[in-house]
């Protein structure tokens, strides 16, 4: 396995979530935090390996990276696991394979899938039957399955994705002993529509828990990685203050560290101001585009 020196491992947290599911009181979990707080990295680099080590068949899908056609990406990931093709990445893949019910060409794949889900055609019903069959197949396998869906609120549009979410809920209810699920979300309103509204397909289905923020141990780990990469030391108190000034957002702190490595600098204060400026410019960019 390729080492990731800048990844802060959270193996104990991964084991905790797996143990929670194994107890059986909850069939799924929803981890909530704003974007850039490390949820995706945790799923891919901590939870996924821990689940595989524990004997799970694993399925990982990032719906945030697949916003053009999230339903097809999710279904194809489940199909691949059921048919033994392994895990696919979260990057969107067109379903132009032989025998696909959605279409062969790139445009036909996207447009055809969208139309079928929105209009409730017979084709969409066939896809629901496919989903049930694939979940039945997974449930019959010797090893349990763990479905990891990143940014699940992408499917919160009831009109477009309600049938898919309802079918997924039904399958997870039926096969809860063999198929577990962990979802992440970053938009509270989307999660509320999916899990807290009484008529929502996922109403009271998952236990929603805040994704824990990183603390001083993360900063200490990053300073060790910085020292190993550059043979230079950084002041821990200054680094922790910078992390708090960045609202404990690990992605922003990593950007600060990367800039310092690139520039050969140990000036935390200057690097912090550069990152704050970049964050501000990024936040203002969409409004500038619209003006």
Backbone as CSV, one residue per row, in Angstrom:
resi,resn,N_x,N_y,N_z,CA_x,CA_y,CA_z,C_x,C_y,C_z
1,UNK,0.842,-1.194,0.000,0.000,0.000,0.000,0.875,1.242,0.000
2,UNK,0.542,2.228,-0.850,1.300,3.458,-0.923,1.017,4.292,0.319
3,UNK,2.102,4.742,0.964,1.939,5.551,2.151,1.482,6.954,1.776
4,UNK,0.654,7.544,2.634,0.176,8.912,2.436,0.651,9.728,3.636
5,UNK,1.849,10.312,3.551,2.438,10.956,4.722,1.651,12.145,5.254
6,UNK,0.804,12.753,4.419,0.041,13.907,4.862,-1.381,13.538,5.284
7,UNK,-1.692,12.250,5.282,-3.016,11.814,5.741,-2.967,11.506,7.228
8,UNK,-3.850,12.161,7.973,-3.950,11.908,9.414,-4.913,10.753,9.639
9,UNK,-4.409,9.588,10.045,-5.279,8.404,10.163,-6.228,8.504,11.353
10,UNK,-7.456,8.054,11.105,-8.475,8.051,12.161,-9.051,6.635,12.268
11,UNK,-8.149,5.685,12.502,-8.537,4.278,12.518,-9.465,3.951,13.683
12,UNK,-9.248,4.586,14.830,-10.107,4.306,15.985,-11.542,4.740,15.698
13,UNK,-11.702,5.874,15.029,-13.045,6.346,14.679,-13.705,5.404,13.677
14,UNK,-12.937,4.930,12.704,-13.474,3.978,11.732,-13.943,2.700,12.428
15,UNK,-13.127,2.191,13.339,-13.501,0.981,14.073,-14.750,1.215,14.920
16,UNK,-14.862,2.421,15.481,-16.034,2.745,16.297,-17.310,2.687,15.471
17,UNK,-17.284,3.243,14.255,-18.472,3.216,13.412,-18.822,1.792,12.999
18,UNK,-17.827,1.002,12.669,-18.091,-0.386,12.277,-18.673,-1.185,13.439
19,UNK,-18.186,-0.947,14.636,-18.726,-1.639,15.808,-20.166,-1.220,16.070
20,UNK,-20.464,0.064,15.854,-21.837,0.550,16.036,-22.795,-0.177,15.101
21,UNK,-22.389,-0.355,13.848,-23.234,-1.076,12.896,-23.331,-2.558,13.246
22,UNK,-22.219,-3.125,13.714,-22.205,-4.558,14.015,-23.137,-4.905,15.177
23,UNK,-23.323,-3.976,16.095,-24.220,-4.223,17.232,-25.637,-4.505,16.761
24,UNK,-26.047,-3.836,15.678,-27.329,-4.138,15.069,-28.473,-3.206,15.420
25,UNK,-28.244,-2.231,16.308,-29.317,-1.311,16.667,-29.616,-0.327,15.548
26,UNK,-28.634,-0.055,14.705,-28.814,0.847,13.581,-28.283,0.182,12.321
27,UNK,-29.076,0.266,11.241,-28.660,-0.320,9.977,-27.796,0.630,9.162
28,UNK,-27.838,1.914,9.518,-27.057,2.891,8.771,-26.762,4.095,9.655
29,UNK,-25.742,4.857,9.244,-25.344,6.066,9.936,-25.244,7.195,8.925
30,UNK,-25.512,8.408,9.378,-25.301,9.601,8.567,-24.311,10.489,9.301
31,UNK,-23.168,10.734,8.673,-22.139,11.596,9.255,-22.279,12.988,8.661
32,UNK,-22.525,13.966,9.517,-22.751,15.316,9.028,-21.599,16.241,9.403
33,UNK,-21.125,17.008,8.426,-20.169,18.097,8.641,-20.157,18.940,7.380
34,UNK,-19.766,20.195,7.520,-19.639,21.045,6.353,-18.562,20.483,5.425
35,UNK,-18.558,20.942,4.187,-17.563,20.475,3.231,-16.169,20.908,3.669
36,UNK,-15.181,20.138,3.203,-13.754,20.368,3.460,-13.343,20.029,4.892
37,UNK,-14.192,19.265,5.589,-13.856,18.874,6.954,-13.238,17.481,7.026
38,UNK,-12.991,16.840,5.889,-12.268,15.573,5.874,-13.125,14.328,5.799
39,UNK,-14.417,14.471,5.506,-15.285,13.290,5.466,-14.883,12.322,4.367
40,UNK,-14.651,12.857,3.163,-14.316,11.985,2.030,-12.996,11.272,2.256
41,UNK,-12.002,11.995,2.737,-10.709,11.370,3.008,-10.845,10.287,4.062
42,UNK,-11.680,10.546,5.074,-11.913,9.545,6.105,-12.565,8.297,5.527
43,UNK,-13.580,8.476,4.693,-14.250,7.317,4.097,-13.288,6.491,3.258
44,UNK,-12.529,7.173,2.415,-11.683,6.462,1.450,-10.431,5.861,2.083
45,UNK,-9.819,6.578,3.015,-8.515,6.161,3.518,-8.553,5.509,4.892
46,UNK,-9.657,5.649,5.609,-9.761,5.043,6.939,-10.884,4.003,7.014
47,UNK,-12.102,4.437,6.692,-13.251,3.543,6.867,-13.266,2.420,5.843
48,UNK,-12.962,2.734,4.595,-12.959,1.708,3.550,-11.943,0.599,3.845
49,UNK,-10.674,0.937,4.140,-9.719,-0.136,4.477,-10.107,-0.907,5.732
50,UNK,-10.645,-0.204,6.739,-11.042,-0.894,7.963,-12.173,-1.881,7.692
51,UNK,-13.124,-1.482,6.843,-14.235,-2.370,6.507,-13.747,-3.587,5.731
52,UNK,-12.838,-3.367,4.789,-12.299,-4.488,4.026,-11.531,-5.444,4.937
53,UNK,-10.771,-4.890,5.870,-10.038,-5.726,6.823,-10.989,-6.537,7.687
54,UNK,-12.163,-5.959,7.981,-13.166,-6.652,8.800,-13.974,-7.658,7.995
55,UNK,-13.721,-7.754,6.690,-14.381,-8.758,5.871,-15.569,-8.285,5.078
56,UNK,-15.815,-6.986,5.038,-16.945,-6.460,4.283,-16.652,-6.406,2.781
57,UNK,-17.674,-6.640,1.989,-17.672,-6.219,0.590,-17.972,-4.722,0.613
58,UNK,-17.131,-3.914,0.011,-17.290,-2.465,0.152,-17.694,-1.816,-1.167
59,UNK,-18.573,-0.830,-1.049,-19.017,-0.025,-2.184,-18.872,1.437,-1.782
60,UNK,-18.098,2.193,-2.547,-17.945,3.617,-2.265,-18.364,4.422,-3.480
61,UNK,-19.208,5.435,-3.233,-19.649,6.325,-4.299,-19.656,7.751,-3.768
62,UNK,-19.071,8.671,-4.526,-19.156,10.090,-4.205,-20.174,10.736,-5.127
63,UNK,-21.315,11.117,-4.581,-22.354,11.733,-5.396,-22.040,13.193,-5.695
64,UNK,-21.216,13.826,-4.877,-20.831,15.207,-5.141,-20.040,15.293,-6.447
65,UNK,-19.227,14.282,-6.721,-18.446,14.252,-7.947,-19.274,13.745,-9.121
66,UNK,-20.520,13.350,-8.851,-21.340,12.714,-9.872,-22.684,13.412,-10.014
67,UNK,-22.690,14.733,-9.851,-23.958,15.456,-9.792,-24.718,15.430,-11.110
68,UNK,-24.017,15.189,-12.243,-24.710,15.133,-13.524,-25.687,13.965,-13.581
69,UNK,-25.326,12.863,-12.942,-26.143,11.644,-13.045,-25.905,10.760,-11.827
70,UNK,-26.218,11.229,-10.626,-25.868,10.476,-9.422,-26.553,9.132,-9.311
71,UNK,-27.809,9.045,-9.779,-28.534,7.781,-9.639,-27.886,6.661,-10.437
72,UNK,-27.399,6.964,-11.634,-26.782,5.926,-12.446,-25.449,5.474,-11.868
73,UNK,-24.694,6.424,-11.310,-23.416,6.074,-10.690,-23.630,5.178,-9.475
74,UNK,-24.621,5.514,-8.661,-24.912,4.691,-7.486,-25.351,3.292,-7.890
75,UNK,-26.257,3.210,-8.840,-26.729,1.898,-9.291,-25.610,1.075,-9.906
76,UNK,-24.746,1.714,-10.679,-23.671,0.963,-11.316,-22.675,0.449,-10.285
77,UNK,-22.446,1.221,-9.229,-21.551,0.770,-8.166,-22.116,-0.465,-7.473
78,UNK,-23.432,-0.448,-7.202,-24.066,-1.597,-6.561,-24.033,-2.801,-7.492
79,UNK,-24.293,-2.559,-8.789,-24.236,-3.652,-9.765,-22.855,-4.293,-9.805
80,UNK,-21.813,-3.476,-9.844,-20.455,-4.003,-9.925,-20.124,-4.858,-8.711
81,UNK,-20.553,-4.418,-7.528,-20.295,-5.204,-6.325,-21.069,-6.518,-6.354
82,UNK,-22.319,-6.467,-6.804,-23.136,-7.680,-6.860,-22.580,-8.683,-7.856
83,UNK,-22.047,-8.170,-8.959,-21.507,-9.045,-10.001,-20.038,-9.369,-9.787
84,UNK,-19.451,-8.863,-8.694,-18.075,-9.214,-8.377,-17.027,-8.462,-9.152
85,UNK,-17.360,-7.250,-9.633,-16.390,-6.475,-10.393,-15.562,-5.548,-9.525
86,UNK,-15.785,-5.561,-8.213,-14.981,-4.741,-7.326,-15.563,-3.361,-7.134
87,UNK,-14.735,-2.487,-6.571,-15.164,-1.145,-6.201,-14.874,-0.191,-7.331
88,UNK,-15.773,0.760,-7.571,-15.475,1.838,-8.503,-15.245,3.102,-7.702
89,UNK,-14.525,4.031,-8.267,-14.281,5.304,-7.604,-15.527,6.156,-7.674
90,UNK,-15.488,7.294,-6.984,-16.626,8.194,-6.982,-16.750,9.001,-8.252
91,UNK,-15.757,8.976,-9.116,-15.826,9.763,-10.338,-16.906,9.197,-11.248
92,UNK,-17.728,10.072,-11.827,-18.856,9.644,-12.664,-18.394,8.830,-13.846
93,UNK,-19.103,7.700,-14.075,-18.826,6.870,-15.239,-20.087,6.727,-16.054
94,UNK,-19.976,6.935,-17.351,-21.141,6.756,-18.212,-21.499,5.274,-18.284
95,UNK,-22.777,5.013,-18.309,-23.230,3.628,-18.356,-23.468,3.215,-19.800
96,UNK,-22.417,3.272,-20.597,-22.530,2.930,-21.998,-22.069,1.516,-22.285
97,UNK,-22.171,0.648,-21.284,-21.713,-0.734,-21.462,-22.714,-1.508,-22.320
98,UNK,-22.299,-2.634,-22.914,-23.236,-3.441,-23.699,-24.403,-3.901,-22.835
99,UNK,-25.592,-3.755,-23.385,-26.782,-4.209,-22.686,-27.352,-3.208,-21.711
100,UNK,-26.741,-2.018,-21.624,-27.253,-1.014,-20.704,-28.654,-0.592,-21.118
101,UNK,-29.522,-0.426,-20.119,-30.881,0.015,-20.403,-30.954,1.519,-20.591
102,UNK,-29.852,2.219,-20.262,-29.903,3.672,-20.266,-29.487,4.263,-21.593
103,UNK,-28.589,3.629,-22.288,-28.166,4.201,-23.554,-26.690,3.981,-23.768
104,UNK,-26.229,4.119,-25.006,-24.847,3.833,-25.334,-24.030,5.100,-25.438
105,UNK,-24.516,6.100,-26.151,-23.758,7.330,-26.323,-23.717,8.143,-25.062
106,UNK,-22.731,9.065,-24.976,-22.579,9.885,-23.780,-23.828,10.708,-23.525
107,UNK,-24.321,11.408,-24.545,-25.500,12.236,-24.354,-26.733,11.379,-24.084
108,UNK,-26.849,10.297,-24.801,-28.008,9.428,-24.601,-28.011,8.866,-23.195
109,UNK,-26.821,8.554,-22.664,-26.740,8.003,-21.317,-27.249,8.985,-20.288
110,UNK,-26.750,10.218,-20.341,-27.131,11.211,-19.345,-28.569,11.653,-19.513
111,UNK,-28.929,12.064,-20.724,-30.269,12.583,-20.968,-31.314,11.491,-20.790
112,UNK,-31.032,10.296,-21.299,-31.996,9.203,-21.182,-32.259,8.821,-19.747
113,UNK,-31.181,8.749,-18.956,-31.355,8.404,-17.545,-32.159,9.464,-16.827
114,UNK,-31.828,10.746,-17.080,-32.538,11.828,-16.415,-34.021,11.803,-16.746
115,UNK,-34.326,11.611,-18.021,-35.724,11.617,-18.435,-36.492,10.466,-17.801
116,UNK,-35.857,9.304,-17.753,-36.566,8.148,-17.220,-36.893,8.319,-15.745
117,UNK,-35.965,8.894,-14.978,-36.219,9.059,-13.549,-37.247,10.154,-13.303
118,UNK,-37.159,11.238,-14.040,-38.063,12.344,-13.787,-39.487,12.029,-14.232
119,UNK,-39.642,11.262,-15.305,-40.959,11.011,-15.851,-41.583,9.714,-15.341
120,UNK,-40.821,8.933,-14.596,-41.369,7.712,-14.042,-41.719,6.689,-15.104
121,UNK,-40.886,6.525,-16.105,-41.173,5.612,-17.193,-41.006,4.160,-16.763
122,UNK,-41.396,3.265,-17.667,-41.209,1.838,-17.411,-39.733,1.502,-17.273
123,UNK,-38.890,2.277,-17.979,-37.447,2.053,-17.877,-36.967,2.261,-16.449
124,UNK,-37.498,3.298,-15.778,-37.133,3.540,-14.387,-37.587,2.377,-13.509
125,UNK,-38.755,1.832,-13.772,-39.241,0.684,-13.010,-38.327,-0.514,-13.190
126,UNK,-37.814,-0.697,-14.397,-36.881,-1.790,-14.638,-35.598,-1.601,-13.841
127,UNK,-35.147,-0.364,-13.738,-33.951,-0.101,-12.945,-34.194,-0.403,-11.471
128,UNK,-35.409,-0.163,-10.984,-35.725,-0.490,-9.606,-35.710,-2.000,-9.387
129,UNK,-36.199,-2.722,-10.374,-36.135,-4.180,-10.296,-34.695,-4.654,-10.300
130,UNK,-33.864,-3.992,-11.113,-32.433,-4.313,-11.128,-31.826,-4.090,-9.747
131,UNK,-32.147,-2.950,-9.137,-31.592,-2.635,-7.826,-31.976,-3.703,-6.808
132,UNK,-33.235,-4.101,-6.816,-33.673,-5.126,-5.863,-32.914,-6.431,-6.081
133,UNK,-32.716,-6.793,-7.350,-32.013,-8.029,-7.637,-30.551,-7.957,-7.195
134,UNK,-29.906,-6.832,-7.470,-28.500,-6.685,-7.064,-28.363,-6.719,-5.542
135,UNK,-29.288,-6.083,-4.833,-29.235,-6.112,-3.373,-29.531,-7.519,-2.845
136,UNK,-30.444,-8.223,-3.488,-30.683,-9.620,-3.107,-29.424,-10.449,-3.289
137,UNK,-28.721,-10.222,-4.409,-27.488,-10.957,-4.680,-26.437,-10.664,-3.620
138,UNK,-26.282,-9.397,-3.255,-25.316,-9.026,-2.219,-25.672,-9.672,-0.880
139,UNK,-26.951,-9.691,-0.556,-27.390,-10.245,0.721,-27.127,-11.745,0.824
140,UNK,-27.036,-12.413,-0.325,-26.805,-13.860,-0.333,-25.323,-14.224,-0.286
141,UNK,-24.463,-13.234,-0.400,-23.031,-13.510,-0.359,-22.596,-13.859,1.054
142,UNK,-21.483,-14.565,1.150,-20.991,-15.013,2.447,-20.628,-13.834,3.340
143,UNK,-19.954,-12.830,2.771,-19.518,-11.680,3.553,-20.571,-10.569,3.521
144,UNK,-20.668,-9.789,4.592,-21.598,-8.662,4.588,-21.099,-7.544,3.672
145,UNK,-21.980,-6.622,3.356,-21.656,-5.500,2.476,-21.781,-4.193,3.247
146,UNK,-20.851,-3.278,2.972,-20.945,-1.925,3.513,-21.016,-0.950,2.349
147,UNK,-22.126,-0.221,2.284,-22.339,0.785,1.248,-21.981,2.154,1.809
148,UNK,-21.006,2.823,1.195,-20.567,4.147,1.615,-20.974,5.149,0.548
149,UNK,-21.861,6.070,0.888,-22.352,7.062,-0.067,-21.988,8.448,0.448
150,UNK,-21.107,9.114,-0.278,-20.632,10.438,0.095,-21.573,11.506,-0.469
151,UNK,-21.963,12.453,0.374,-22.850,13.562,0.009,-24.214,13.050,-0.460
152,UNK,-24.860,12.304,0.419,-26.138,11.667,0.109,-27.224,12.694,-0.182
153,UNK,-27.094,13.930,0.326,-28.146,14.920,0.097,-28.264,15.310,-1.372
154,UNK,-27.326,14.862,-2.207,-27.447,15.070,-3.651,-28.732,14.448,-4.181
155,UNK,-29.260,13.442,-3.473,-30.481,12.755,-3.895,-31.722,13.284,-3.176
156,UNK,-31.640,14.478,-2.611,-32.751,14.976,-1.801,-33.920,15.507,-2.625
157,UNK,-33.735,15.665,-3.939,-34.826,16.137,-4.797,-35.836,14.999,-4.973
158,UNK,-36.963,15.119,-4.303,-37.965,14.046,-4.293,-38.485,13.730,-5.687
159,UNK,-38.703,14.755,-6.492,-39.260,14.546,-7.826,-38.307,13.745,-8.703
160,UNK,-37.035,14.044,-8.619,-36.062,13.405,-9.503,-35.576,12.065,-8.969
161,UNK,-35.411,11.966,-7.643,-34.737,10.787,-7.100,-35.566,10.038,-6.052
162,UNK,-36.813,10.432,-5.862,-37.621,9.800,-4.826,-37.781,8.303,-5.011
163,UNK,-37.967,7.861,-6.248,-38.146,6.424,-6.505,-36.895,5.639,-6.153
164,UNK,-35.740,6.187,-6.492,-34.480,5.523,-6.176,-34.281,5.426,-4.677
165,UNK,-34.489,6.538,-3.965,-34.276,6.549,-2.516,-35.236,5.586,-1.829
166,UNK,-36.489,5.546,-2.282,-37.467,4.636,-1.685,-37.074,3.180,-1.911
167,UNK,-36.618,2.868,-3.119,-36.207,1.491,-3.417,-34.968,1.100,-2.617
168,UNK,-34.041,2.061,-2.455,-32.846,1.783,-1.668,-33.216,1.555,-0.209
169,UNK,-34.108,2.375,0.318,-34.559,2.206,1.709,-35.201,0.834,1.898
170,UNK,-36.045,0.458,0.961,-36.724,-0.830,1.054,-35.723,-1.984,1.068
171,UNK,-34.714,-1.905,0.184,-33.725,-2.974,0.104,-32.868,-3.034,1.367
172,UNK,-32.491,-1.870,1.910,-31.689,-1.846,3.129,-32.500,-2.334,4.324
173,UNK,-33.790,-2.029,4.346,-34.656,-2.560,5.405,-34.713,-4.083,5.339
174,UNK,-34.888,-4.595,4.137,-35.036,-6.034,3.940,-33.763,-6.790,4.275
175,UNK,-32.617,-6.210,3.921,-31.344,-6.927,4.054,-30.423,-6.287,5.086
176,UNK,-31.026,-5.657,6.108,-30.238,-4.914,7.082,-29.214,-5.733,7.834
177,UNK,-29.422,-7.040,7.950,-28.442,-7.869,8.650,-27.177,-8.086,7.828
178,UNK,-27.311,-8.039,6.514,-26.173,-8.318,5.631,-25.643,-7.085,4.910
179,UNK,-26.444,-6.043,4.770,-26.019,-4.846,4.044,-26.182,-3.637,4.957
180,UNK,-25.065,-3.043,5.339,-25.050,-1.837,6.160,-24.728,-0.640,5.270
181,UNK,-25.009,0.552,5.785,-24.749,1.763,4.991,-24.252,2.881,5.894
182,UNK,-23.317,3.643,5.378,-22.870,4.875,6.019,-22.943,5.982,4.977
183,UNK,-23.707,7.002,5.280,-23.856,8.148,4.386,-23.143,9.354,4.994
184,UNK,-22.662,10.250,4.147,-22.186,11.533,4.641,-23.016,12.640,3.994
185,UNK,-23.073,13.773,4.683,-23.784,14.917,4.139,-23.171,16.206,4.630
186,UNK,-23.282,17.250,3.819,-22.714,18.547,4.189,-23.729,19.675,4.124
187,UNK,-24.932,19.382,3.646,-25.965,20.410,3.561,-27.128,20.006,4.465
188,UNK,-27.306,20.743,5.540,-28.288,20.351,6.550,-29.714,20.335,6.008
189,UNK,-30.052,21.261,5.119,-31.403,21.301,4.586,-31.696,20.065,3.737
190,UNK,-30.731,19.668,2.905,-30.915,18.469,2.099,-31.066,17.232,2.956
191,UNK,-30.276,17.120,4.008,-30.388,15.977,4.910,-31.725,15.992,5.653
192,UNK,-32.185,17.179,6.020,-33.481,17.272,6.696,-34.596,16.757,5.796
193,UNK,-34.549,17.141,4.505,-35.584,16.677,3.581,-35.541,15.165,3.403
194,UNK,-34.363,14.579,3.497,-34.237,13.142,3.262,-34.542,12.301,4.487
195,UNK,-34.168,12.782,5.680,-34.193,11.920,6.855,-35.135,12.385,7.967
196,UNK,-35.607,13.627,7.910,-36.399,14.133,9.033,-37.842,14.469,8.675
197,UNK,-38.127,14.656,7.383,-39.506,14.926,6.997,-40.306,13.632,7.019
198,UNK,-41.519,13.700,7.550,-42.299,12.482,7.815,-42.582,11.661,6.566
199,UNK,-42.771,12.316,5.419,-43.093,11.598,4.194,-41.858,11.202,3.388
200,UNK,-40.675,11.523,3.863,-39.447,11.202,3.133,-39.166,9.705,3.207
201,UNK,-38.637,9.105,2.120,-38.373,7.656,2.126,-37.405,7.213,3.216
202,UNK,-36.447,8.084,3.586,-35.459,7.735,4.602,-35.848,8.230,6.001
203,UNK,-37.133,8.597,6.202,-37.560,9.151,7.482,-37.248,8.175,8.620
204,UNK,-36.491,8.663,9.616,-36.120,7.898,10.809,-35.403,6.591,10.469
205,UNK,-34.720,6.577,9.329,-34.021,5.347,8.943,-32.609,5.305,9.495
206,UNK,-31.896,6.430,9.468,-30.492,6.458,9.867,-30.295,7.303,11.113
207,UNK,-29.294,6.914,11.872,-28.892,7.692,13.029,-27.910,8.757,12.573
208,UNK,-28.300,10.028,12.672,-27.443,11.122,12.206,-26.553,11.598,13.337
209,UNK,-25.243,11.633,13.083,-24.290,12.047,14.103,-23.312,13.051,13.511
210,UNK,-22.888,14.030,14.305,-21.901,14.998,13.806,-20.558,14.309,13.577
211,UNK,-19.923,14.631,12.469,-18.590,14.107,12.196,-17.597,14.878,13.072
212,UNK,-16.818,14.189,13.907,-15.965,14.889,14.887,-14.927,15.793,14.225
213,UNK,-14.757,16.969,14.813,-13.719,17.881,14.342,-12.344,17.371,14.776
214,UNK,-11.352,17.758,14.007,-9.974,17.416,14.358,-9.453,18.383,15.406
215,UNK,-8.512,17.883,16.231,-7.973,18.679,17.321,-6.470,18.841,17.242
216,UNK,-5.836,19.098,18.383,-4.385,19.332,18.408,-3.557,18.179,17.852
217,UNK,-4.061,16.947,18.008,-3.291,15.801,17.508,-3.098,15.878,15.996
218,UNK,-4.105,16.416,15.291,-3.985,16.591,13.843,-2.867,17.563,13.512
219,UNK,-2.824,18.676,14.225,-1.775,19.669,13.980,-0.404,19.068,14.274
220,UNK,-0.278,18.354,15.374,0.998,17.729,15.722,1.444,16.751,14.637
221,UNK,0.501,15.981,14.117,0.817,15.023,13.057,1.303,15.752,11.805
222,UNK,0.624,16.824,11.443,1.007,17.577,10.255,2.366,18.240,10.421
223,UNK,2.694,18.685,11.627,4.008,19.277,11.860,5.109,18.232,11.723
224,UNK,4.842,17.003,12.163,5.821,15.931,11.977,6.009,15.625,10.498
225,UNK,4.883,15.606,9.750,4.987,15.365,8.308,5.772,16.481,7.629
226,UNK,5.554,17.714,8.061,6.280,18.861,7.508,7.770,18.723,7.796
227,UNK,8.112,18.344,9.029,9.526,18.192,9.404,10.191,17.073,8.610
228,UNK,9.474,15.973,8.417,10.033,14.863,7.642,10.260,15.250,6.188
229,UNK,9.378,16.091,5.648,9.477,16.469,4.237,10.500,17.567,3.995
230,UNK,10.710,18.436,4.978,11.535,19.635,4.742,12.752,19.746,5.652
231,UNK,12.805,18.902,6.708,13.840,19.006,7.733,13.806,20.370,8.428
232,UNK,12.621,20.963,8.489,12.444,22.226,9.189,11.346,22.065,10.240
233,UNK,11.474,22.782,11.333,10.518,22.688,12.427,9.605,23.913,12.432
234,UNK,8.356,23.691,12.815,7.401,24.779,12.962,6.955,24.876,14.417
235,UNK,6.586,26.060,14.833,6.139,26.287,16.195,4.730,25.714,16.374
236,UNK,4.592,24.808,17.327,3.308,24.117,17.495,2.199,25.054,17.951
237,UNK,2.503,25.961,18.868,1.480,26.885,19.352,0.979,27.789,18.226
238,UNK,1.898,28.273,17.386,1.502,29.112,16.254,0.676,28.315,15.249
239,UNK,1.072,27.069,15.034,0.342,26.223,14.084,-1.072,25.947,14.579
240,UNK,-1.223,25.666,15.869,-2.556,25.415,16.415,-3.424,26.664,16.327
241,UNK,-2.840,27.819,16.599,-3.595,29.056,16.492,-4.044,29.286,15.052
242,UNK,-3.168,28.959,14.097,-3.534,29.100,12.688,-4.692,28.170,12.332
243,UNK,-4.658,26.958,12.855,-5.728,25.999,12.580,-7.057,26.503,13.141
244,UNK,-7.047,27.055,14.341,-8.274,27.616,14.911,-8.731,28.835,14.119
245,UNK,-7.779,29.657,13.647,-8.146,30.812,12.825,-8.788,30.383,11.506
246,UNK,-8.453,29.180,11.052,-9.037,28.629,9.828,-10.286,27.794,10.118
247,UNK,-10.874,28.035,11.299,-12.134,27.385,11.699,-12.018,25.871,11.769
248,UNK,-10.817,25.375,12.052,-10.567,23.934,12.193,-10.897,23.166,10.917
249,UNK,-10.714,23.818,9.780,-10.969,23.175,8.488,-9.661,22.545,8.006
250,UNK,-9.557,21.231,8.000,-8.281,20.591,7.654,-7.797,20.879,6.240
251,UNK,-8.717,21.005,5.285,-8.293,21.267,3.917,-7.583,22.615,3.811
252,UNK,-8.077,23.606,4.526,-7.436,24.919,4.506,-6.081,24.885,5.197
253,UNK,-5.977,24.131,6.285,-4.696,24.011,6.980,-3.668,23.303,6.101
254,UNK,-4.112,22.267,5.389,-3.196,21.570,4.479,-2.713,22.502,3.365
255,UNK,-3.608,23.351,2.880,-3.214,24.307,1.853,-2.137,25.240,2.381
256,UNK,-2.279,25.685,3.607,-1.266,26.535,4.223,0.071,25.813,4.307
257,UNK,0.035,24.568,4.736,1.275,23.781,4.844,1.905,23.556,3.477
258,UNK,1.069,23.267,2.479,1.590,23.034,1.130,2.275,24.282,0.577
259,UNK,1.693,25.444,0.846,2.306,26.691,0.393,3.667,26.908,1.054
260,UNK,3.756,26.564,2.321,5.018,26.727,3.041,6.082,25.767,2.514
261,UNK,5.682,24.565,2.206,6.628,23.609,1.621,7.129,24.121,0.278
262,UNK,6.222,24.583,-0.540,6.576,25.048,-1.879,7.515,26.253,-1.834
263,UNK,7.271,27.153,-0.888,8.069,28.378,-0.805,9.310,28.227,0.062
264,UNK,9.458,27.080,0.698,10.598,26.897,1.601,10.509,27.793,2.822
265,UNK,9.295,28.052,3.305,9.063,29.019,4.373,8.702,28.330,5.680
266,UNK,8.973,29.027,6.783,8.494,28.608,8.093,7.668,29.726,8.741
267,UNK,7.279,30.702,7.963,6.522,31.853,8.467,5.032,31.516,8.447
268,UNK,4.540,31.015,9.569,3.145,30.586,9.660,2.200,31.764,9.494
269,UNK,2.527,32.887,10.092,1.636,34.051,10.027,1.425,34.501,8.585
270,UNK,2.496,34.557,7.806,2.384,34.989,6.412,1.600,33.971,5.591
271,UNK,1.881,32.677,5.823,1.180,31.628,5.079,-0.301,31.630,5.415
272,UNK,-0.628,31.911,6.672,-2.030,31.965,7.090,-2.770,33.079,6.367
273,UNK,-2.157,34.246,6.268,-2.803,35.365,5.582,-3.012,35.057,4.109
274,UNK,-2.073,34.366,3.491,-2.232,33.994,2.082,-3.420,33.067,1.890
275,UNK,-3.566,32.103,2.791,-4.689,31.169,2.684,-6.010,31.887,2.944
276,UNK,-6.054,32.764,3.913,-7.279,33.519,4.189,-7.688,34.346,2.975
277,UNK,-6.710,34.931,2.316,-6.999,35.716,1.114,-7.559,34.828,0.011
278,UNK,-6.938,33.655,-0.159,-7.416,32.721,-1.183,-8.834,32.252,-0.892
279,UNK,-9.149,31.996,0.379,-10.492,31.567,0.762,-11.499,32.672,0.474
280,UNK,-11.146,33.898,0.805,-12.037,35.024,0.571,-12.293,35.229,-0.913
281,UNK,-11.228,35.153,-1.711,-11.384,35.323,-3.152,-12.246,34.219,-3.746
282,UNK,-12.071,33.001,-3.248,-12.877,31.881,-3.730,-14.344,32.073,-3.382
283,UNK,-14.612,32.604,-2.176,-15.995,32.826,-1.752,-16.659,33.930,-2.563
284,UNK,-15.885,34.913,-2.986,-16.441,36.044,-3.732,-16.558,35.766,-5.221
285,UNK,-15.857,34.741,-5.723,-15.779,34.515,-7.162,-17.138,34.307,-7.822
286,UNK,-18.027,33.463,-7.273,-19.332,33.273,-7.937,-20.130,34.560,-8.061
287,UNK,-20.120,35.404,-6.997,-20.880,36.634,-7.058,-20.278,37.588,-8.094
288,UNK,-18.949,37.558,-8.237,-18.322,38.383,-9.254,-18.713,37.939,-10.647
289,UNK,-18.830,36.611,-10.800,-19.208,36.093,-12.116,-20.608,36.532,-12.497
290,UNK,-21.522,36.622,-11.503,-22.910,36.957,-11.777,-23.100,38.455,-11.989
291,UNK,-22.187,39.288,-11.472,-22.357,40.727,-11.557,-22.006,41.274,-12.919
